[in-house]
Amino acid sequence: MLVELHLLTSHAPSNLNRDDFGRPKTALFGGTERGRVSSQALKRAIRKSGWLEERFADKISTRSLHIPQMLHDEFAPQYEGDDLDRLMELCGAVTHALGDPDAKYAKKHDQPTSLKTSQIVFLTPKEIEGLRNLIAAKMEDGTRLTKKEVKAFGDTVSEAVGLDKRPTDAIDMGLFGRMTTAKTSSFVAVDASMQVAHPIATHTTVTETDYFTAVDDWKEEQKKATGRSDESEDRGDVDSRGSGHIGELDFNSAVYYKYLSCDLDALVRNLGGDKDPEGAKAAALDALEAVFGAACVVTPTGKQNSFASHSPADAALLVVREAKVPCSLATAFERAVPATSDGYTAASTDAMLDRYDRIRRGYELDTDKAAFFTLLDGAAIPHGVETVDRIGGLWEEMRAYVA
């Protein structure tokens, strides 16, 4: 069974996700340039959102190159002298358990053993707690490792902590998966159950440039005190011209189509469905409700202090499909939506719903269950699509359809 969410979100001038030149990311689609946000930026915004933290604070994973350093810094205030050396050895052993240590980092920071991994590591709360408990126990029993023993001990960490078992306690890992790149069997990979597309603009977009200045307060005060203007020729010791800083900032504005697709069976499996089918299914639906809800209201953080472009979704189409046939509706916008007197959002909504209706009828997806929510008036709702008047109604329909 698949659960899909299709969103349309209108953003006023913003730079949500920058390229290597600091400009908003773009893509060519249908022969025209569209604003784009990477799927990685959207997923991270969801993972790190207050929305998700309020609901699942203890079920969100940690992703870092510095987990051994994080553990070391947590324990270090408790120890001194020789015990601090032992702590460094044990945390260095953990580094070996998580992949190849970054030797250059150790040399740069004058560490006898590296506390930075060469690959970015994604661990669940229980996995980190297991490492924490192992270090505490070994510090308590006086374990001392020589330089040669550090790697050998690291090879035993995985089994001792349970890193070699598939984790089931983190919803973000169950959804977005975990990939490893180093040659290590210390912790298992997790296949993602959710796919997230790069949001793209439904219409042609133009990147513009804001020329801005930051005024120097002292200069302003001196100008007032002397009675001189910027045009004064005789300034004496006071130069009141110019600002403290001059810069440029690129931006665009667009209606973005966002698409998320989740294999519900895979998510249930990732959350422990082999041992507790009903419990894992309930956890999966809770996770989907929270993540889909976040996708509707959360925005990537790029340049938000400058633009404050926080926009909830204008339209949301939820689809529960028995057939495992994921269907993006992005091709509804291959022909760029034209500007109308009603803007772009209303026309984009009609195009999205029409595309869904055509796909469902053309491919005989008769078992589809769909629900639609919008902040707009007058959308042409396809036959068989339930309408709800609040976003929570979508998640209620999702649970009913799955049940």
N, C-alpha and C positions, 0 to 999 in steps of 0.2 A: 504494500500500500504506500502511495506517495501523498505527501501533503505539500502543496505549493502556495506561495504567497507572492502576489503581483502588486506592486505599489507604484503610485505616481506621486512625486513630491516636488513642489515648486520652490525653488530657491531664488531669493533676491540676490543682488550682487554679492559674490563670495569667491573664495579661493579654497575650497574644501580639501583639495588633495593636489599637491604641487608636483611638477616634473623636476628634472635636474636643473632647469633654468629658473625655477620658482614660479612658473606659469601654471595655470590650471591645466590638469591633464585633459587630453582630447583624444578623439578617435574619428576616423573617416568611416561613415556608414551611409549607404545609399547615395554615395557621391558627394556628401556634404560633411563639413566638420561639425562634430558634436562635442559638447562638454562630457567629461567622463570622470568617474571616481573609481579607483581600483577596488576590487573585492576585498583585498587585504585591509584597506583603510576602513571599509564599512564593517568588516568582521571585528577588527580591533575596537572600533568605536562601540560596538555592541558588547564585546567582552568586558571592556573597562568602564562601561556606563554605570552611573548610579542606579539606574533602573534595574539592571541585573543584580547589582550588589545588594540592593535592598531585599531582593527575593532569594538569592542564592549565594550569600557571602561566603559560606563554607563549602561551596561546590564549584568554585572557580579556580582553575589551575594557574601555575606560575610558569612563565617562559623567560628564560634568561641564560646568558653565558656564565653567570656569576653565582649560581646556586651554592657551590662550595664556599665561596667567600661570604655569602649571606649567612650560612650556618656558622662559619667561623666567627663572624662579627656578633652573632647572637650569643655565643658562648663565651667569647673573650673576656668580657667584664668580670666573669667569675674566677678567672685564673691569672696567675703571674708566674714568672720565672720558668722553671722546667716544665710545669704543667702547660704553659702557653706553647712551648715547643711541641709537646705531645699533641696538643689540639691541632697545631698546624699539620703535623704528620697525618692525623686521622682525617682531617678535611682534605688533605692532598690525596689520600686514598680514595675518598669519595669522588674526586675529580677523575681518577682513573676509571672508576665504575661507570661514569657518565659519558666517557669518550676519551679521545686523546687530549692530554693537558696542553695548554698553550704555553710552550716553553719560553717564547719571546716575552710574554706577559710576566712570567715569573722573574726573568732576568731584569726586566725594566723596573719591577717593583721590589727587587731584592728579596724575593721569596725563595726559600729552600726547595719548595715544591709548588707547582702552579695551582692556584685556586680558581682558575678560569678554564672552561672547557673550549675546545676548538669548534664545537658545534653548539648551536643554540638548543637548549634542553627544555622540554615541556613536561612538567611533573604535576600530578594531582596533589591536593592537600594531604591525603593519606600517605602518598609516597614520600613527601617531604617530612611528614611527621615520623615515618619509619626511619628515615635517615637521621633525624634529630634524636630519636630514642636510641639508635645504635651508637651515635657519638657520645651521648650522655652515659650509656652503660660502659663503654670502653674507657672513658675518662674516669669513671667511678672505680673500675677494677684495676686501674694503673697500667693499662696496655701501653707499650712503648714499641714503636716501629723504627727499624733502621731504614735508610734510604732504599736499600734493596727490597725490603719487605713491604714498602708502601704499595707498589703495583700489585704484588701477590695478594695482599690483603684486599685491595680494591676489587680483585677478581671474585672475592667471596661476598662482597657487599650486596650484589644483586639478589642472590638467593636468600641472604639473611634478612633483607628488608622487604622482599617480595616484588622487586622491580621487574622480575621475569614473568610476572603474572599480569594478565590483561586488567587494567584498572577499570572500575565501574562507578567511581565516586565523584566524577567531575562532569558537569553537563556540557561545558565548552569543549572538552576533549571528545566526549561522546558525539557531539555534533560536527566539529571541525577537524577531528582526527589528530594524529601525531605521526610525524615522519622523522626518521633518524637518518643521518648522513654518514657518520663515522662507522668504522668497522667495530661494532660492539654488539654483544648479545645481552647487555646489562638490562635493557628495558625494551618491552615489546612495542612495535608500531601499532597504531590504531587507525583503522580505515574510517575516513570521514563519512558520516551519514547524510550530511547536508552539503549542497552545492550552492554557492553564492555568485551571481553574475556581477560583472562590472556595471554599475549603474551608468546609463548613457542618456543624453538629452533626446527628447522626442522630436526635436526640431533643430534647425541649423543654429549654431551659436557663434558669437563673435567675442573674442578675447579683447578686453579693453585695458587701458593702463591709467592708474590713478597717480598723478604727480602730487606729492604731499610734502609739507614742511613741518618741522618741529620747532616751535618758537622758543628762543632762549629768554627765560624770564629776566635774567640780570640785564641783558641788552634792552629789553623793553622798559625796565625801571630806569636805566640810565638815559634812555631816550626821553622819557617823561620828565626826568629831573632837569635835563639840560634844555628842554624845549625844542630840541632838534628833530627834524623829520628825516626819513630815509633819503630825501632829496637834498638835504643840506650839503653844501660843498665844504664848509669849514666845520669839521667835527672835532678838532683838537685831539684829545687822547681817547675819545669815545667813538668807536665805530658801531653805529646802530644799524648798519645794513645787514641784510641777510638773516638767516635763521641758524639755530644750532645744528640742524640736520635737514638735508633734502634727500628725498628718495622717491622710488617708483614702486608701485605694487599692481600686479596684474590681477584681473578678475573677470568673471562672466556671470551671467544669470541664465537659468534654464529650468525646465520641467524635466526631472529625471525619472526614468523607468527603472525600477529595481525588481529583481527576481531571485527568490530563494526557493529551493526544492529540497525536501527531506524524505529520504527513504525511512519510513517509520519503523519497519521491521529491523533495519540495521541499527537504528537508534536504540530500540528496545534491547537488542543484542548487546550493544556497547555499554548499556546501563545495567547489565547483569540479568538479562532475560533468560539465560540458560539455567539460572539457579532460582530466580524468583520472577516468573513471567508476569504475574499480575502487578507486583510491586514495580517492576521495571517499566511496564506499560504506563502505569500512573505517573511514574517519574518522567517518562518520555513526553507525555502530554503536558505536564507541568513545565518541562524545559521548553517545549515548542511554544507554549503560550507566552512564556517570558521572553524568549528570543524574538519571536514574531512581534510581540508588543514593543520591544526595544527597537526593532527595525522600523517601526512606524513613527517613532518619536525621537530617535537618536540620530545625531548628525556628526560626521567626522570633525575633528577639532581644528583643522587647518585654518589659520588666520581668523579665528572666530573673535578674538579680541578687537579686530579691526572691522569686522562685518556683522557679527552677531546674527548670522543667517540660520536661525533655528526654526525649522519648519516641520510640523507634523505632516504625515501623508495626507494628501487631498482625496485619494481614492485607494481602496484596498480590496483586492479580489482574492478570496481564499478558495482553493480547490483541493478536495480530497478525492483521490483517484485509485481505484482498485488495481487497474493495469499500471505496471511500472514503466510508464511512457512519459518521461518529463517533457513538458511543452512550454518553452519560453514564448512569450508574446512580443518579443523585441521586433520581430519582422512587421508588426503593425506600424512601426515607425521607420521602416526602410525608406519609404517616401516621407520626407520630412514634413511634419505637421505644419501647415501654413498659419501665419498670424491671422487672427480674426478679431472682431470687435469684442469678443469675450476672452481674448487672450489665447494661451496655448492649452491650459489645463483641461477645459471642457472638451475641446476637440480631441485631445490625447486620450481622455477617458472613453469617449465614444469609440475611438479607433481600437483601444485595448479590448473593450468588451465585444466589439464586432469580431475581432480576430479570434478571441476565445470561442465565441459561438460558432464560427466557421470551422475551427479545428475540431470542436466536439462533434459537430454534425458530420463533417467530412470523414473523420476517422472513427466514427461510430463509438465514441466514448460515452455510451449510454449510462454507464454506472457512475459517472462523475457526480459528485455533490459539490455545489458551489454556493458561496455566500459573498455578498458585496456590501461594502460600506463606503460612503462618500460624504464629504463636506459640501458638495455642490448640489445644485438643483437641476432637474431635467435630464439626467443621464438616461439613455435608452437601454434598459435592462433586458438582456436576453431571456428567452423563455427557460424556465427551470432554475434560474439563479435567484436564490433567496436574498432579500434585502434586509439589512439591519440598520437601526438608527444610532448605534453606538459601537465603538470599536470592540468592546467586550463581547458584543453579540457574535462576532466572528469566532471567538474562541469557544463560546458555548455551542455554536453550530459545529465546529470542528470536533468537539468531544462527542456530540450526538451522532455525527456521521461515522466516526471511528467505532463507536459502540454498536 
